Amino acid sequence: MKTIFHLLLVLIVFSACRETNSIEEKPELYGERYRPQYHYSVPTQWMNDPNGMVYYDGEYHLFYQHYPDSNVWGPMHWGHAVSTDLVSWKNLPIALYPDSLGMIFSGSCVMDLNNTSGLGTEDNPPMVAIFTHHLMEGEKSGAIDFQYQSLAYSTDRGRTWTKYADNPVLDNPGIKDFRDPKVSWFEEWEKWIMVLAVKDHVNFYSSNNLINWQLESEFGKEIGAHGGVWECPDLFKLKTADGTEKWIMLLSINPGGPQGGSATQYFVGDFDGKAFTPDDENIRWIDLGADNYAGVTWSNIPEEDGRRLFIGWMSNWDYARNVPTYVWRSAMTIPRELQIIKVNDEIILTSIPVSEMESLRGERRSLQSGNNSLEWMTSEIELEFESPNHQLVFSNESEKLVVAINDSTLSIDRSGIGDRSIERGFHANHIAPIREISPQQLRIFLDESSIEVFVNDGELVITDLIFPIDTLTSLEIRGDINDGEIYQVRSIWK
């Protein structure tokens, strides 16, 4: 009888842990040391790549790679959260679980508004997830065809999911790395386009129904950064202020990033429904910090909004498993709007914090050159200056974090802050070239364990994790500023 009682107790606790994962039901969460207060972080255990971001019926859906049984990477599920404003998030139950075909690796979600797949109805179109099945048994056996693409669908706003009965819908042709499908509907060609990461390049596929796919072209074998495997592609069109249209392709790479480890590069070019043609062979990075990886954009954003909205995993595979957080591991960047601008006839991609972030602003203080008290560890800082030769020194009695900008570089030096037990390369000075930019503004988002620095409306961005042993209490501004403000940023969990 005692054994049966203990078994029932375990089942009850397990059920509670699986089903009551919202902040309203677990108020003890989100107060842990280093827990981000206005970035999305998983309630408990492990999280990495954002997946399946889609907007529908007033909600932004954020799915993500998740292992619910440990704070290190393991058999991948799709975790799930929704937001009505991109800043406050409601945690929902796990959306997709591993099955006989394998773990649920990265992918995308679309709204099949015309019910081309037949998985919904005209009146109730399906939300369709396109993801990579990864069969660990196949990998362990020495096979190379253990990744393939599958579907799941929901007809209740993403709350419950059904796996497609005839998965996979795209078989592996005999390639070890064959994953991370990003699918979009393009009205000009009246078809779905999938861009898929294939080892050191991408493949383009097309479909009329999300189920039957045809290979159209390849891109990237001899262009771009190739320090590691390509992952998490994305493809979309943007327009400059003067009406110039360009296609942007995002591609994450691990290793081979500008600060070591993982990072996300992008290409500028043209796409004709079959093939992508780059404008040049330049290597460009969406973020020159160490901790913005695997980011992709939301689909189905309403035309009246019109923004291209992005979020990334705020970590780096060099040390993601070893950071000093234990109840949970990993957070996302703040959501950003992607735009393109011309700088000396070159098209560059900019990343701008979404305007909704301003809704979290609380108390405001003015900043001056020299010493300032840092009253809020969760804060937003805005600085304007004529000369870019400045240093911002965030400190306490024994630690300092330095953000420096001059005519040629922007840097974040985290070598003097944090627990030295983190991976040795973590404590470094991350330097980014400014190139053709004329810096006049800095916008900085500081949270409990991260800093994101935006130059001139996102013409250059650096995102870094930080883990100070003690709270940072001082901000010294070295250099003359025209204007400076700091806002307290309210917690999205309290």
C-alpha positions in Angstrom: 0.0 0.0 0.0 2.9 2.4 0.8 4.4 1.7 -2.6 1.1 2.5 -4.3 0.7 5.7 -2.3 4.2 6.9 -3.2 3.6 6.1 -6.9 0.4 8.1 -6.8 2.2 11.0 -5.1 4.9 11.0 -7.7 2.3 11.0 -10.5 0.5 13.9 -8.9 3.6 15.9 -8.6 4.8 15.1 -12.1 1.4 16.1 -13.5 1.5 19.4 -11.6 5.0 20.1 -13.0 3.9 19.3 -16.5 0.7 21.3 -16.5 1.1 24.3 -14.1 3.9 26.1 -15.7 2.5 29.7 -15.9 3.8 32.4 -13.7 0.3 32.9 -12.2 0.4 29.3 -10.9 4.0 29.3 -9.8 4.7 32.7 -8.3 8.1 31.5 -6.8 9.5 31.4 -10.3 11.2 34.4 -12.0 12.8 35.7 -8.8 15.9 33.5 -9.0 19.4 35.0 -9.2 20.3 36.2 -12.7 16.7 35.5 -13.9 15.9 38.0 -16.7 13.1 40.3 -15.7 12.0 41.6 -19.1 13.4 39.1 -21.6 11.6 35.9 -22.2 13.1 32.9 -20.4 11.8 29.4 -20.0 10.0 28.7 -16.7 12.3 25.7 -15.8 15.0 23.6 -17.4 16.6 24.0 -20.8 15.8 26.2 -23.7 17.6 27.1 -27.0 16.5 28.1 -30.5 13.3 30.0 -31.0 11.0 28.1 -33.3 7.7 28.4 -35.2 7.1 32.1 -34.5 3.7 33.0 -36.0 1.1 35.7 -35.4 -2.6 34.8 -35.4 -5.8 36.1 -33.8 -4.1 38.8 -31.7 -1.3 36.5 -30.4 2.4 36.3 -31.1 3.4 32.6 -30.7 6.9 31.8 -29.6 7.9 28.1 -29.7 11.3 27.1 -28.7 13.7 24.1 -28.3 13.1 22.7 -24.9 14.1 19.8 -22.7 11.7 19.7 -19.7 13.7 17.1 -17.7 17.1 18.8 -17.3 18.8 22.2 -17.4 21.2 20.9 -20.1 20.4 20.0 -23.7 18.5 16.7 -24.1 15.7 15.1 -26.2 14.1 18.2 -27.8 10.5 19.2 -27.5 8.8 22.4 -28.6 8.0 24.7 -25.6 5.4 27.3 -26.1 4.5 30.9 -25.0 2.2 33.5 -26.4 2.0 37.3 -26.1 -0.4 40.0 -27.2 2.2 42.8 -27.1 5.6 41.1 -27.7 6.8 42.0 -24.2 4.5 40.2 -21.7 4.4 36.4 -22.2 2.0 33.6 -21.0 3.5 30.2 -20.8 1.5 27.4 -22.3 1.9 23.6 -22.1 4.6 21.9 -24.3 3.3 21.8 -27.9 5.3 19.0 -29.5 6.8 15.9 -27.9 9.4 13.4 -29.3 7.8 10.4 -30.9 8.9 7.2 -32.8 10.3 9.3 -35.6 12.6 11.2 -33.3 13.2 14.4 -31.3 11.5 17.6 -32.4 14.3 19.9 -33.7 13.9 23.4 -35.0 11.4 24.6 -37.7 8.7 27.1 -38.4 5.0 27.7 -38.2 2.6 29.1 -40.8 -1.0 29.9 -41.0 -2.4 28.0 -43.9 -5.1 30.6 -44.5 -6.3 29.0 -47.8 -6.2 25.5 -46.3 -3.9 24.3 -49.1 -2.9 21.4 -46.9 -6.4 20.2 -46.3 -5.5 19.9 -42.6 -8.2 22.4 -41.5 -11.2 24.0 -43.2 -11.9 27.2 -45.1 -13.6 28.6 -42.0 -11.0 27.3 -39.6 -7.6 27.3 -41.3 -4.9 25.3 -39.7 -1.7 26.5 -38.0 0.9 24.2 -39.4 4.3 23.5 -37.8 7.1 22.3 -40.2 10.0 20.8 -38.2 12.9 18.5 -38.3 12.6 15.0 -36.8 15.9 13.9 -35.5 16.2 10.1 -34.8 18.8 9.7 -32.2 18.9 5.9 -32.7 19.8 6.5 -36.3 22.6 8.9 -35.4 24.0 6.5 -32.8 24.0 3.7 -35.4 26.3 5.6 -37.7 23.7 6.4 -40.3 23.7 9.8 -42.0 20.0 10.0 -43.0 18.5 10.5 -39.4 17.0 14.0 -40.0 13.9 14.6 -42.1 11.1 17.2 -42.3 7.6 16.6 -40.8 4.4 18.4 -40.1 2.0 18.9 -37.2 -1.1 21.0 -37.2 -3.5 22.8 -34.8 -7.0 24.1 -35.4 -7.5 25.7 -31.9 -5.0 28.6 -32.1 -2.0 26.5 -31.3 -3.3 25.0 -28.0 -3.3 21.3 -29.1 -1.4 19.7 -31.9 -1.8 16.6 -34.2 1.2 15.1 -36.0 0.5 14.5 -39.7 -0.2 10.8 -40.2 2.2 10.4 -43.2 5.3 12.0 -41.7 7.9 12.7 -42.9 6.9 14.9 -45.8 10.5 15.5 -46.9 12.8 12.5 -46.8 16.5 12.7 -46.2 18.5 12.3 -49.4 21.6 11.0 -47.5 22.9 14.1 -45.7 24.0 14.2 -42.1 22.8 17.8 -41.4 19.4 18.3 -43.1 17.3 20.5 -40.9 15.6 23.7 -39.6 12.9 24.3 -42.3 11.7 27.9 -42.6 8.6 28.0 -44.7 6.7 31.0 -46.1 3.8 31.6 -48.5 4.7 33.9 -51.4 1.7 35.3 -53.2 3.7 36.4 -56.2 4.4 32.7 -57.1 1.3 31.3 -55.3 3.4 28.6 -53.6 5.1 27.8 -50.3 8.9 28.1 -50.2 11.1 26.2 -47.8 14.6 27.2 -47.1 16.5 24.3 -45.4 19.9 24.2 -43.8 22.0 21.4 -45.5 25.4 21.0 -43.9 27.4 24.0 -45.3 24.7 25.5 -47.5 20.9 25.8 -47.9 18.4 24.1 -50.3 15.2 25.8 -51.6 12.1 23.7 -52.0 8.6 24.6 -53.2 5.1 23.2 -52.6 1.5 23.9 -53.3 0.2 22.2 -50.3 2.9 22.0 -47.6 3.0 18.2 -48.1 4.6 17.5 -51.5 8.0 19.3 -51.9 10.2 19.9 -55.0 13.9 20.9 -54.9 14.4 24.2 -56.7 18.0 25.2 -56.0 21.0 25.4 -53.7 22.9 28.3 -52.3 26.0 29.1 -50.2 28.6 26.3 -50.7 31.3 28.8 -51.7 30.0 32.1 -50.1 29.6 33.4 -46.6 31.2 32.3 -43.3 31.9 28.6 -43.1 33.6 28.0 -39.8 30.9 25.5 -38.8 27.5 24.0 -39.8 24.8 26.3 -41.2 21.5 26.3 -39.2 18.2 28.1 -38.8 17.8 29.9 -42.2 15.2 32.6 -42.9 14.2 34.4 -46.1 12.2 37.6 -46.5 11.9 40.8 -48.5 12.4 44.3 -47.2 12.2 47.8 -48.7 14.4 50.9 -48.1 13.0 54.3 -47.5 13.5 55.2 -51.2 11.6 52.1 -52.3 14.5 49.7 -53.1 13.4 46.1 -52.5 15.9 43.5 -51.4 15.7 39.9 -50.2 17.4 39.1 -46.9 18.6 35.6 -46.0 19.6 34.8 -42.4 21.9 31.9 -41.7 23.2 30.9 -38.3 26.6 29.2 -38.0 28.2 27.2 -35.2 31.2 27.6 -34.7 32.6 30.5 -36.7 31.0 33.6 -35.2 32.9 36.9 -35.0 33.4 36.5 -31.2 33.9 32.8 -31.3 31.3 30.1 -31.1 27.9 30.7 -32.6 26.4 33.7 -34.5 24.0 34.7 -37.3 25.1 36.0 -40.6 23.0 37.5 -43.3 23.0 38.0 -47.1 21.5 40.7 -49.3 20.3 39.8 -52.7 17.4 38.8 -55.0 15.1 35.8 -55.1 13.0 34.7 -58.1 10.9 32.0 -56.5 13.5 29.4 -57.3 17.0 30.7 -56.5 18.7 33.3 -54.4 21.3 35.6 -56.0 23.5 37.6 -53.6 24.5 41.2 -54.4 28.1 40.5 -53.3 30.3 38.1 -51.3 30.6 40.2 -48.1 30.2 38.5 -44.8 27.8 40.4 -42.6 26.5 39.7 -39.1 23.1 40.6 -37.7 24.7 41.1 -34.2 28.4 41.4 -33.5 28.1 40.3 -29.9 28.6 36.8 -28.6 25.1 36.0 -27.5 22.5 36.2 -30.3 22.0 33.0 -32.2 19.5 31.0 -34.2 17.2 34.0 -34.5 14.4 34.0 -37.1 11.3 36.1 -37.8 7.5 35.9 -37.2 5.2 34.9 -40.0 1.7 36.1 -40.7 2.3 39.6 -39.3 -0.8 41.7 -40.4 -0.2 43.9 -43.5 -1.4 46.9 -41.6 1.5 46.3 -39.1 4.0 45.5 -41.9 7.0 45.0 -39.6 9.6 42.2 -39.9 9.9 41.0 -36.3 12.8 39.0 -35.0 14.0 37.3 -31.9 17.1 35.3 -31.1 18.4 32.8 -28.6 20.5 34.8 -26.1 23.4 32.5 -25.6 26.4 30.8 -27.3 27.1 27.1 -27.7 30.7 27.7 -26.4 29.3 27.9 -22.8 25.5 27.7 -22.9 25.5 24.6 -20.7 27.8 26.1 -18.1 26.3 29.4 -17.2 25.5 29.9 -13.5 21.7 29.4 -13.7 20.1 26.2 -12.5 16.3 26.4 -12.2 16.3 27.4 -15.9 18.8 27.8 -18.7 18.7 30.5 -21.4 16.6 33.5 -22.4 15.7 35.2 -25.7 16.8 38.6 -26.9 14.3 41.4 -26.8 12.2 41.4 -29.9 13.5 43.5 -32.7 12.2 45.0 -35.9 14.5 44.4 -38.9 14.8 47.1 -41.6 17.2 47.8 -44.4 18.9 51.1 -45.1 21.5 52.4 -47.5 24.9 53.4 -46.1 27.3 54.7 -48.8 25.3 52.8 -51.5 25.6 49.6 -49.5 22.4 47.9 -48.1 22.7 47.0 -44.5 20.3 45.3 -42.1 19.3 47.1 -39.0 17.9 45.8 -35.7 15.6 48.1 -33.7 14.1 47.3 -30.4 10.3 47.0 -31.0 8.4 50.0 -30.0 6.4 48.0 -27.5 9.4 47.9 -25.2 8.7 51.5 -24.2 5.5 50.3 -22.4 7.8 48.7 -19.8 9.5 52.0 -18.9 9.1 53.1 -15.4 10.9 55.8 -13.4 13.2 58.1 -15.4 16.5 59.8 -14.4 18.9 62.1 -16.3 22.5 61.0 -16.8 25.5 63.3 -16.8 29.1 62.9 -17.9 31.1 61.5 -14.9 29.8 59.4 -12.1 26.1 58.3 -11.9 24.4 56.1 -9.4 23.0 53.0 -11.2 19.7 52.6 -9.3 18.2 49.8 -11.5 19.8 46.7 -12.7 16.9 46.3 -15.1 17.2 49.5 -17.1 17.2 51.2 -20.5 19.8 53.9 -21.3 19.7 56.4 -24.1 22.7 58.6 -24.9 23.3 61.2 -27.6 26.8 62.7 -28.4 28.7 64.5 -31.1 32.0 62.6 -30.8 31.9 58.8 -30.4 34.8 58.6 -28.1 33.1 57.4 -24.9 33.3 54.7 -22.3 30.5 53.6 -20.0 31.8 51.8 -16.9 29.2 49.8 -15.0 30.6 48.7 -11.7 30.4 47.7 -8.1 33.1 47.5 -5.5 35.0 44.6 -7.2 33.7 44.3 -10.7 33.3 46.4 -13.9 31.7 46.0 -17.3 32.9 48.5 -19.9 31.1 49.6 -23.1 33.4 51.6 -25.3 32.9 53.4 -28.6 35.3 55.4 -30.8 35.7 56.2 -34.5 36.4 52.7 -35.5 35.0 50.2 -32.9 32.3 49.4 -30.5 33.1 47.0 -27.7 31.8 45.3 -24.6 34.5 44.2 -22.2 33.1 41.6 -19.7 36.5 40.3 -18.7 36.3 42.1 -15.4 32.9 40.8 -14.3 31.3 37.6 -13.2 32.1 34.2 -11.8 35.5 32.9 -13.2 34.2 29.3 -13.3 32.3 30.0 -16.5 34.0 28.7 -19.7 37.4 30.4 -20.0 36.6 32.3 -23.3 33.5 33.9 -21.7 35.6 36.6 -19.9 36.6 38.5 -23.0 36.5 42.0 -24.7 34.2 41.7 -27.7 35.2 44.3 -30.3 33.1 45.1 -33.4 34.2 47.3 -36.3 32.1 50.4 -37.0 33.1 50.7 -40.6 31.0 53.3 -42.5 28.7 54.2 -39.6 28.8 57.6 -37.9 27.8 56.9 -34.3 25.7 59.5 -32.6 23.4 57.5 -30.4 23.6 54.6 -28.0 20.6 52.7 -26.7 21.4 50.1 -24.1 19.2 47.4 -22.5 20.5 46.1 -19.2 18.9 43.1 -17.5 19.9 40.9 -14.6 22.3 38.8 -16.8 22.5 40.5 -20.2 23.3 43.7 -22.0 22.2 44.7 -25.5 23.8 47.8 -27.2 22.2 49.4 -30.2 24.0 52.1 -32.2 22.0 54.6 -34.3 18.7 52.8 -34.5 20.3 49.5 -34.8 22.9 50.1 -37.5 25.3 48.1 -35.3 24.3 45.8 -32.4 26.2 43.9 -29.7 24.4 41.4 -27.4 26.3 39.8 -24.5 25.4 37.8 -21.4 26.8 39.0 -18.1 26.7 37.3 -14.7 28.0 39.8 -12.1 28.7 38.4 -8.7 27.2 41.4 -7.0 24.7 44.0 -8.3 26.1 46.7 -10.4 25.6 50.0 -8.6 27.5 52.7 -10.5 27.6 54.0 -14.1 30.6 56.3 -15.0 30.3 58.0 -18.4 33.7 59.0 -19.7 33.2 61.6 -22.4 30.9 64.5 -23.1 27.3 63.7 -23.9 24.6 66.0 -25.3 21.8 64.2 -23.6 21.4 61.1 -21.4 18.5 59.3 -19.8 18.0 56.1 -17.9 14.7 54.3 -17.4 13.8 51.7 -15.0 12.4 48.7 -16.9 9.5 47.0 -15.2 9.5 43.2 -14.7 7.1 41.3 -17.0 6.8 38.6 -14.3 5.8 40.6 -11.2 
